[in-house]
Structures are given as C-alpha cells and as structure tokens.
Amino acid sequence: SVLPHQHVLAPTRTTSLRMGWGPDPVWSDSKIEGFECANLSKDCSKVTVSIDPKTAKEYLIPGQYVQVRANEDTKPLFLAITSPPEPANANFDFLIKITDDNTWISEQQSTAATVQVSQVLGGGFPIQKELASLTDVTNVLLFAAGSGIAPIAAAIESGDLQTSDSTRMGRLYYGVRTESDLCFVDQFPAWKKAGIEVVPVVSQPSDSWKGKSGYVQNALEEDGVTDPKSTGALLCGMKEMAVAVTEVLTKAGVVEGRVLTNF
C-alpha cells in the first residue's frame, strides 16, 4: 500500500540518498525471507523481509511504513508494515499489490533475493494517544480499501485497539473489487475472537456473493453509527473513500479527533 511522505524517527545508519522531499531514506541491506500469494485473485503478494535489528526497534506504532528498493537504480516503494510492532522480531511483513513496476519484490519467489529497506517512517495511527486510554470509547470502527488493509491488519494484530474483552467492540469494513481480492481471510476467525467483526464489502460481486456490495462508505451509511459519542475510527485506503467515510462519521456525531489515519 502506497503512503504519502511523513516525518521520520531518528536515523541509525549512514547510507543516504537525497530525494528532494521529506526525510532522506537511510538504507540498510535486507533479504527476502518468505513469499506467498495473498489472495485468490493472485493480484497481491505477502512478502517477509529480514531487516536490521535497529530498524525493528524503530517500529513502534501500527501504520508506520518504510521505503523499499531493489538497489540504488530502482524507484523505491512506500510500503506500510503489515506485521505488528515487535522490537525483538527482525522481520517485517508487507502486503504488495502487484504492478509492472514492482515485480522485483511482488513476484520475487527466490528467498535469496536482497533488497534495501529504509528507516521506519511516519507517525502511524495515534491509537495510544487518542483512543487507548479513553474508557468512554466502547466502539471502534475500522475502514480499509484494497491494500489499505495492510496497516489496519497491523493495528488489529498489535492488540492496541483493546477489543479482546467485552468492554470495547470492533468492526472492520473491508472494501475490495471482487471477493477473490480479499486478503487475510485465514486471519478473520482470529480477529473475530479478538473482538473485531469483519464486514467485507465487494464493489463488483459475483452472483453467488451474499455479503455487502458497493463501497465501504455505503455500507457504513446502511448500518449507521449506533453510539457516535463512544466511537473511534481508523481508516486507510483511497482518498475518496477516506473523505466519504470521515464525512459520514462526523455527520453522525463521532468526535473529530477520534477518526484516525496513518498519514
């Protein structure tokens, strides 16, 4: 999932490249450790990359991202980290939508392949600051479209949303084009156990699809927000979706500072 440029944590390595915008990436050599197809339509890959242990320690907040490139001649990708923050785990997982420009990683099935990874970038979702300590937030709504599910998955897996007991419930509206485009399907049962109900929303459903169709903002309007003053939200996806969802939430009465993005 591609993200805009953001502020950076203190760099810890020395090789840098002047980009002309934002912070300079500080590159370290990394290795592809794992590769798997991420959905039935085979248009996304899940790639695991081993990273410098110092980089692992910089990743503190779900929603942060890194730049990744094959070498200095390759245009870098901006990739949200899909795995939750774990300072002791020197591997990052990425969900990558396959395009002609990124096959060097999205279709790279050789685990001997090397890549370069920047320091951790961005502020991530300010969950701890805005939601975690608020006892009156009893309802968390999550919104993702396409590969925007990557940082949302990190937020769910991190446990920061605190939905695993009955005091706070979560619901994820996850928009894709067809049902075959859904990623992380095998994790939906565990997310449900952790208090996150997954509501897939399909814009071009097959005749056999029995779930919600259209776009996530339509599904939200349909369901409504039952207790807006006690609701917090996280969202990641196309700009149009983010704007439309935010509009529905604020019109319903959700407190503005409780609608969180990672950009």
SENU-307150 format. One record per residue (C-alpha): residue number from 0; y, z, x. Coordinates in nm, 3 decimals, decimal comma. Example, Ala and Ser with C-alpha at 12.3 -4.5 7.8 and 13.67 -1.06 7.14 Angstrom:
REM SENU-307150
+-----+---------+---------+---------+
: num :      py :      pz :      px :
+-----+---------+---------+---------+
:   0 :  -0,450 :   0,780 :   1,230 :
:   1 :  -0,106 :   0,714 :   1,367 :
+-----+---------+---------+---------+
REM end
This chain:
REM SENU-307150
+-----+---------+---------+---------+
: num :      py :      pz :      px :
+-----+---------+---------+---------+
:   0 :   0,000 :   0,000 :   0,000 :
:   1 :   0,333 :  -0,105 :   0,144 :
:   2 :   0,610 :   0,152 :   0,154 :
:   3 :   0,980 :   0,147 :   0,241 :
:   4 :   1,106 :   0,285 :   0,569 :
:   5 :   1,164 :   0,657 :   0,589 :
:   6 :   1,264 :   0,932 :   0,827 :
:   7 :   1,018 :   1,033 :   1,096 :
:   8 :   0,867 :   1,351 :   1,232 :
:   9 :   0,930 :   1,421 :   1,598 :
:  10 :   0,751 :   1,157 :   1,809 :
:  11 :   0,495 :   1,281 :   2,059 :
:  12 :   0,408 :   0,968 :   2,255 :
:  13 :   0,608 :   0,736 :   2,474 :
:  14 :   0,548 :   0,365 :   2,398 :
:  15 :   0,814 :   0,249 :   2,155 :
:  16 :   0,937 :  -0,079 :   2,010 :
:  17 :   1,291 :  -0,133 :   1,889 :
:  18 :   1,268 :  -0,267 :   1,532 :
:  19 :   1,636 :  -0,273 :   1,439 :
:  20 :   1,587 :  -0,046 :   1,134 :
:  21 :   1,461 :   0,303 :   1,071 :
:  22 :   1,291 :   0,509 :   1,340 :
:  23 :   1,125 :   0,341 :   1,634 :
:  24 :   0,746 :   0,341 :   1,598 :
:  25 :   0,571 :   0,532 :   1,876 :
:  26 :   0,237 :   0,357 :   1,919 :
:  27 :  -0,097 :   0,502 :   2,020 :
:  28 :  -0,428 :   0,318 :   2,060 :
:  29 :  -0,679 :   0,376 :   1,783 :
:  30 :  -1,021 :   0,248 :   1,685 :
:  31 :  -1,166 :   0,131 :   1,353 :
:  32 :  -1,445 :   0,378 :   1,273 :
:  33 :  -1,551 :   0,265 :   0,926 :
:  34 :  -1,507 :  -0,019 :   0,679 :
:  35 :  -1,617 :  -0,063 :   0,320 :
:  36 :  -1,529 :  -0,275 :   0,022 :
:  37 :  -1,314 :  -0,058 :  -0,206 :
:  38 :  -1,373 :  -0,217 :  -0,547 :
:  39 :  -1,594 :  -0,459 :  -0,739 :
:  40 :  -1,344 :  -0,744 :  -0,721 :
:  41 :  -1,355 :  -0,714 :  -0,339 :
:  42 :  -0,978 :  -0,754 :  -0,306 :
:  43 :  -0,927 :  -0,413 :  -0,139 :
:  44 :  -1,086 :  -0,252 :   0,164 :
:  45 :  -1,117 :   0,112 :   0,264 :
:  46 :  -1,075 :   0,141 :   0,639 :
:  47 :  -1,119 :   0,454 :   0,850 :
:  48 :  -0,931 :   0,466 :   1,180 :
:  49 :  -0,966 :   0,730 :   1,451 :
:  50 :  -0,623 :   0,848 :   1,558 :
:  51 :  -0,462 :   1,054 :   1,831 :
:  52 :  -0,518 :   1,426 :   1,752 :
:  53 :  -0,140 :   1,475 :   1,787 :
:  54 :  -0,086 :   1,222 :   1,508 :
:  55 :  -0,334 :   1,408 :   1,286 :
:  56 :  -0,124 :   1,723 :   1,326 :
:  57 :   0,193 :   1,537 :   1,219 :
:  58 :   0,041 :   1,452 :   0,882 :
:  59 :   0,140 :   1,747 :   0,664 :
:  60 :   0,229 :   1,608 :   0,320 :
:  61 :   0,036 :   1,370 :   0,089 :
:  62 :   0,231 :   1,046 :   0,051 :
:  63 :   0,326 :   1,011 :   0,417 :
:  64 :   0,241 :   0,686 :   0,593 :
:  65 :   0,205 :   0,515 :   0,930 :
:  66 :   0,264 :   0,171 :   1,072 :
:  67 :  -0,047 :  -0,009 :   1,197 :
:  68 :  -0,071 :  -0,326 :   1,406 :
:  69 :  -0,343 :  -0,516 :   1,591 :
:  70 :  -0,128 :  -0,549 :   1,905 :
:  71 :   0,234 :  -0,599 :   2,004 :
:  72 :   0,227 :  -0,960 :   1,878 :
:  73 :   0,125 :  -0,861 :   1,524 :
:  74 :   0,368 :  -0,772 :   1,247 :
:  75 :   0,298 :  -0,405 :   1,159 :
:  76 :   0,167 :  -0,298 :   0,820 :
:  77 :   0,312 :   0,007 :   0,644 :
:  78 :   0,007 :   0,197 :   0,513 :
:  79 :   0,004 :   0,513 :   0,305 :
:  80 :  -0,262 :   0,754 :   0,428 :
:  81 :  -0,537 :   0,785 :   0,166 :
:  82 :  -0,717 :   1,087 :   0,310 :
:  83 :  -0,557 :   1,430 :   0,253 :
:  84 :  -0,377 :   1,613 :   0,536 :
:  85 :  -0,630 :   1,784 :   0,762 :
:  86 :  -0,481 :   1,866 :   1,104 :
:  87 :  -0,826 :   1,907 :   1,263 :
:  88 :  -0,954 :   1,568 :   1,137 :
:  89 :  -0,853 :   1,290 :   1,379 :
:  90 :  -0,936 :   1,013 :   1,130 :
:  91 :  -0,711 :   0,850 :   0,870 :
:  92 :  -0,842 :   0,654 :   0,571 :
:  93 :  -0,643 :   0,358 :   0,437 :
:  94 :  -0,676 :   0,153 :   0,120 :
:  95 :  -0,566 :  -0,201 :   0,201 :
:  96 :  -0,509 :  -0,487 :  -0,044 :
:  97 :  -0,647 :  -0,796 :   0,134 :
:  98 :  -0,394 :  -1,069 :   0,212 :
:  99 :  -0,397 :  -1,365 :   0,453 :
: 100 :  -0,172 :  -1,168 :   0,691 :
: 101 :  -0,384 :  -0,855 :   0,727 :
: 102 :  -0,743 :  -0,976 :   0,765 :
: 103 :  -0,737 :  -0,840 :   1,124 :
: 104 :  -0,785 :  -0,498 :   0,961 :
: 105 :  -0,869 :  -0,555 :   0,592 :
: 106 :  -1,172 :  -0,772 :   0,674 :
: 107 :  -1,247 :  -0,626 :   1,016 :
: 108 :  -1,608 :  -0,513 :   0,993 :
: 109 :  -1,652 :  -0,452 :   1,364 :
: 110 :  -1,622 :  -0,081 :   1,437 :
: 111 :  -1,550 :  -0,170 :   1,798 :
: 112 :  -1,212 :  -0,318 :   1,699 :
: 113 :  -0,900 :  -0,146 :   1,825 :
: 114 :  -0,562 :  -0,115 :   1,652 :
: 115 :  -0,236 :   0,063 :   1,728 :
: 116 :  -0,105 :   0,336 :   1,498 :
: 117 :   0,247 :   0,481 :   1,488 :
: 118 :   0,350 :   0,842 :   1,447 :
: 119 :   0,342 :   0,976 :   1,089 :
: 120 :   0,643 :   0,862 :   0,886 :
: 121 :   0,816 :   0,957 :   0,564 :
: 122 :   0,866 :   1,274 :   0,366 :
: 123 :   0,570 :   1,225 :   0,133 :
: 124 :   0,556 :   1,377 :  -0,216 :
: 125 :   0,758 :   1,704 :  -0,211 :
: 126 :   0,489 :   1,886 :  -0,412 :
: 127 :   0,516 :   2,220 :  -0,231 :
: 128 :   0,894 :   2,222 :  -0,260 :
: 129 :   0,930 :   2,101 :  -0,619 :
: 130 :   0,610 :   2,187 :  -0,809 :
: 131 :   0,364 :   2,416 :  -0,632 :
: 132 :   0,548 :   2,745 :  -0,681 :
: 133 :   0,661 :   2,673 :  -1,039 :
: 134 :   0,443 :   2,873 :  -1,275 :
: 135 :   0,606 :   2,701 :  -1,574 :
: 136 :   0,467 :   2,360 :  -1,467 :
: 137 :   0,138 :   2,354 :  -1,654 :
: 138 :   0,102 :   1,978 :  -1,687 :
: 139 :   0,100 :   1,724 :  -1,401 :
: 140 :   0,113 :   1,352 :  -1,479 :
: 141 :   0,024 :   1,102 :  -1,205 :
: 142 :   0,102 :   0,730 :  -1,216 :
: 143 :  -0,034 :   0,463 :  -0,983 :
: 144 :  -0,045 :   0,085 :  -0,995 :
: 145 :  -0,270 :  -0,124 :  -0,771 :
: 146 :  -0,298 :   0,003 :  -0,415 :
: 147 :  -0,032 :   0,264 :  -0,502 :
: 148 :  -0,337 :   0,478 :  -0,585 :
: 149 :  -0,373 :   0,547 :  -0,208 :
: 150 :  -0,111 :   0,826 :  -0,168 :
: 151 :  -0,189 :   0,960 :  -0,517 :
: 152 :  -0,555 :   0,999 :  -0,409 :
: 153 :  -0,434 :   1,194 :  -0,104 :
: 154 :  -0,232 :   1,424 :  -0,333 :
: 155 :  -0,534 :   1,487 :  -0,558 :
: 156 :  -0,775 :   1,545 :  -0,270 :
: 157 :  -0,531 :   1,780 :  -0,093 :
: 158 :  -0,552 :   2,041 :  -0,370 :
: 159 :  -0,171 :   2,078 :  -0,357 :
: 160 :  -0,144 :   1,995 :  -0,729 :
: 161 :  -0,332 :   2,318 :  -0,810 :
: 162 :  -0,512 :   2,173 :  -1,113 :
: 163 :  -0,854 :   2,320 :  -1,039 :
: 164 :  -0,807 :   2,627 :  -1,259 :
: 165 :  -0,720 :   2,625 :  -1,627 :
: 166 :  -0,354 :   2,720 :  -1,577 :
: 167 :  -0,247 :   2,364 :  -1,484 :
: 168 :  -0,395 :   2,035 :  -1,607 :
: 169 :  -0,351 :   1,687 :  -1,463 :
: 170 :  -0,378 :   1,332 :  -1,591 :
: 171 :  -0,373 :   1,014 :  -1,383 :
: 172 :  -0,264 :   0,685 :  -1,539 :
: 173 :  -0,403 :   0,420 :  -1,304 :
: 174 :  -0,294 :   0,060 :  -1,366 :
: 175 :  -0,487 :  -0,244 :  -1,244 :
: 176 :  -0,517 :  -0,609 :  -1,342 :
: 177 :  -0,889 :  -0,610 :  -1,431 :
: 178 :  -1,146 :  -0,331 :  -1,450 :
: 179 :  -1,312 :  -0,470 :  -1,134 :
: 180 :  -0,991 :  -0,390 :  -0,943 :
: 181 :  -1,032 :  -0,013 :  -0,988 :
: 182 :  -1,076 :   0,175 :  -0,658 :
: 183 :  -1,215 :   0,529 :  -0,602 :
: 184 :  -1,433 :   0,501 :  -0,916 :
: 185 :  -1,704 :   0,709 :  -0,747 :
: 186 :  -1,448 :   0,990 :  -0,700 :
: 187 :  -1,336 :   1,004 :  -1,065 :
: 188 :  -1,604 :   1,266 :  -1,162 :
: 189 :  -1,495 :   1,497 :  -0,877 :
: 190 :  -1,130 :   1,451 :  -0,972 :
: 191 :  -1,217 :   1,542 :  -1,331 :
: 192 :  -1,388 :   1,860 :  -1,206 :
: 193 :  -1,071 :   1,936 :  -1,011 :
: 194 :  -0,869 :   1,915 :  -1,335 :
: 195 :  -0,747 :   1,553 :  -1,315 :
: 196 :  -0,838 :   1,331 :  -1,609 :
: 197 :  -0,833 :   0,963 :  -1,504 :
: 198 :  -0,698 :   0,711 :  -1,756 :
: 199 :  -0,748 :   0,354 :  -1,628 :
: 200 :  -0,503 :   0,103 :  -1,779 :
: 201 :  -0,601 :  -0,264 :  -1,747 :
: 202 :  -0,346 :  -0,544 :  -1,793 :
: 203 :  -0,599 :  -0,830 :  -1,821 :
: 204 :  -0,907 :  -0,662 :  -1,969 :
: 205 :  -1,240 :  -0,830 :  -2,036 :
: 206 :  -1,373 :  -0,847 :  -2,393 :
: 207 :  -1,604 :  -0,555 :  -2,318 :
: 208 :  -1,325 :  -0,320 :  -2,197 :
: 209 :  -1,293 :  -0,018 :  -2,426 :
: 210 :  -1,020 :   0,172 :  -2,243 :
: 211 :  -0,643 :   0,137 :  -2,249 :
: 212 :  -0,488 :  -0,205 :  -2,192 :
: 213 :  -0,139 :  -0,314 :  -2,091 :
: 214 :   0,067 :  -0,121 :  -1,837 :
: 215 :   0,086 :   0,246 :  -1,744 :
: 216 :   0,431 :   0,289 :  -1,897 :
: 217 :   0,294 :   0,157 :  -2,231 :
: 218 :   0,001 :   0,399 :  -2,211 :
: 219 :   0,241 :   0,686 :  -2,144 :
: 220 :   0,461 :   0,588 :  -2,441 :
: 221 :   0,150 :   0,566 :  -2,659 :
: 222 :   0,026 :   0,914 :  -2,559 :
: 223 :   0,368 :   1,077 :  -2,537 :
: 224 :   0,453 :   1,382 :  -2,327 :
: 225 :   0,333 :   1,687 :  -2,516 :
: 226 :   0,529 :   1,956 :  -2,332 :
: 227 :   0,803 :   1,788 :  -2,125 :
: 228 :   0,972 :   2,108 :  -2,005 :
: 229 :   0,642 :   2,219 :  -1,849 :
: 230 :   0,561 :   1,879 :  -1,695 :
: 231 :   0,584 :   1,750 :  -1,339 :
: 232 :   0,501 :   1,394 :  -1,230 :
: 233 :   0,409 :   1,192 :  -0,921 :
: 234 :   0,429 :   0,814 :  -0,912 :
: 235 :   0,361 :   0,528 :  -0,674 :
: 236 :   0,350 :   0,156 :  -0,743 :
: 237 :   0,568 :  -0,146 :  -0,813 :
: 238 :   0,937 :  -0,076 :  -0,862 :
: 239 :   0,933 :  -0,197 :  -1,226 :
: 240 :   0,655 :   0,049 :  -1,311 :
: 241 :   0,828 :   0,339 :  -1,135 :
: 242 :   1,158 :   0,272 :  -1,312 :
: 243 :   0,994 :   0,230 :  -1,656 :
: 244 :   0,778 :   0,544 :  -1,622 :
: 245 :   1,072 :   0,753 :  -1,498 :
: 246 :   1,276 :   0,634 :  -1,797 :
: 247 :   1,003 :   0,734 :  -2,045 :
: 248 :   0,960 :   1,075 :  -1,878 :
: 249 :   1,332 :   1,159 :  -1,866 :
: 250 :   1,386 :   1,041 :  -2,225 :
: 251 :   1,100 :   1,271 :  -2,328 :
: 252 :   1,277 :   1,564 :  -2,161 :
: 253 :   1,095 :   1,604 :  -1,830 :
: 254 :   1,328 :   1,774 :  -1,577 :
: 255 :   1,462 :   1,505 :  -1,343 :
: 256 :   1,380 :   1,687 :  -1,018 :
: 257 :   1,016 :   1,717 :  -1,121 :
: 258 :   0,950 :   1,341 :  -1,116 :
: 259 :   0,839 :   1,290 :  -0,756 :
: 260 :   0,796 :   0,975 :  -0,548 :
: 261 :   0,698 :   0,938 :  -0,185 :
: 262 :   0,988 :   0,708 :  -0,100 :
+-----+---------+---------+---------+
REM end
